[in-house]
Amino acid sequence: MIIVIFLLLFVYLYQMYFPVLYVPNMDEDQKIVNNNTVFLDVRDYRDSLHKPVQGAVNLPYAYLKRHHQQISSNQVVVVASDYVSKNLTVRFLKGQGFKVIGYQLIK
């Protein structure tokens, strides 16, 4: 029983805190990407209003599972406010078949 609890705790912590490999950090200078690339802003609506990203689709992480069909392209750059939401979003999108080509952290 203790082993099962330990494994569940490990999976939970892995999904949140272990960085996703092969997803590079894209600075503000590197916004020149493909025309098929969508910037997906998963920050809260209040945060995204204070520091908007030009041309990004604003879809907070809490709504991502219900509305991920609204993402019009297969290539995505994730805009997040912290590493936890970035990791969770990238893992979810890769599981849905999206190609995450990078991320940006905006506080």
C-alpha positions as CSV (number, residue, x, y, z in Angstrom):
1,M,0.0,0.0,0.0
2,I,2.8,2.4,0.8
3,I,4.5,1.6,-2.5
4,V,1.3,2.6,-4.4
5,I,1.0,5.8,-2.5
6,F,4.7,6.6,-3.2
7,L,4.2,5.9,-6.9
8,L,1.2,8.1,-7.1
9,L,3.0,10.9,-5.3
10,F,6.0,10.5,-7.6
11,V,3.8,10.7,-10.8
12,Y,2.1,13.8,-9.5
13,L,5.3,15.6,-8.6
14,Y,6.9,14.5,-11.9
15,Q,4.1,16.0,-14.0
16,M,4.3,19.3,-12.2
17,Y,8.0,20.0,-11.4
18,F,10.1,17.9,-13.8
19,P,11.0,20.0,-16.9
20,V,9.8,18.8,-20.2
21,L,12.8,17.9,-22.4
22,Y,13.4,19.3,-25.8
23,V,11.2,22.3,-25.4
24,P,13.4,25.4,-25.7
25,N,12.8,28.7,-23.9
26,M,12.0,31.4,-26.5
27,D,13.0,35.0,-25.6
28,E,11.1,38.0,-26.8
29,D,13.6,38.4,-29.7
30,Q,12.8,34.9,-31.1
31,K,9.2,35.6,-31.9
32,I,10.0,35.2,-35.6
33,V,8.5,31.8,-36.2
34,N,6.4,30.0,-38.8
35,N,3.1,31.5,-39.9
36,N,1.4,28.2,-38.8
37,T,2.6,28.7,-35.2
38,V,0.2,29.7,-32.5
39,F,1.2,31.5,-29.3
40,L,-1.0,30.0,-26.6
41,D,-1.2,32.2,-23.5
42,V,-2.2,30.0,-20.6
43,R,-2.0,32.7,-17.9
44,D,-5.0,33.9,-16.0
45,Y,-7.1,36.5,-17.9
46,R,-6.1,39.2,-15.4
47,D,-2.4,38.5,-15.9
48,S,-2.7,38.4,-19.7
49,L,-4.5,41.8,-19.7
50,H,-1.7,43.5,-17.8
51,K,1.1,42.1,-20.0
52,P,-0.5,41.0,-23.3
53,V,1.3,39.0,-26.0
54,Q,0.6,40.3,-29.4
55,G,-1.4,37.8,-31.5
56,A,-1.6,35.2,-28.8
57,V,-4.6,33.0,-28.1
58,N,-5.6,33.5,-24.5
59,L,-6.8,30.2,-23.0
60,P,-6.0,29.7,-19.3
61,Y,-4.8,26.3,-18.2
62,A,-8.1,25.7,-16.3
63,Y,-10.0,25.9,-19.5
64,L,-7.5,24.0,-21.7
65,K,-9.0,20.5,-21.5
66,R,-12.4,21.7,-22.5
67,H,-11.4,24.1,-25.3
68,H,-8.2,22.8,-26.8
69,Q,-10.0,22.3,-30.1
70,Q,-9.9,26.1,-30.5
71,I,-6.2,26.0,-31.2
72,S,-6.0,26.5,-34.9
73,S,-2.5,25.1,-35.6
74,N,-0.5,22.1,-34.7
75,Q,2.6,24.1,-33.8
76,V,2.4,25.9,-30.5
77,V,4.5,28.2,-28.4
78,V,3.3,28.2,-24.8
79,V,3.2,31.5,-22.8
80,A,2.9,30.9,-19.1
81,S,3.6,32.7,-15.8
82,D,5.4,29.9,-14.0
83,Y,7.2,26.6,-14.6
84,V,4.4,24.5,-13.1
85,S,1.7,25.7,-15.5
86,K,4.2,25.5,-18.4
87,N,5.1,21.9,-17.6
88,L,1.4,20.9,-17.2
89,T,0.4,22.6,-20.4
90,V,3.2,21.2,-22.5
91,R,2.5,17.7,-21.3
92,F,-1.2,18.0,-22.0
93,L,-0.7,19.5,-25.5
94,K,1.8,16.8,-26.5
95,G,-0.6,14.2,-25.3
96,Q,-3.3,15.7,-27.6
97,G,-0.9,15.6,-30.6
98,F,0.3,19.2,-30.7
99,K,3.9,20.0,-31.5
100,V,5.2,22.4,-28.8
101,I,8.2,24.2,-30.3
102,G,8.9,26.5,-27.3
103,Y,7.8,28.4,-24.3
104,Q,8.0,31.9,-22.8
105,L,7.6,32.8,-19.1
106,I,6.1,36.2,-18.4
107,K,5.5,37.1,-14.8
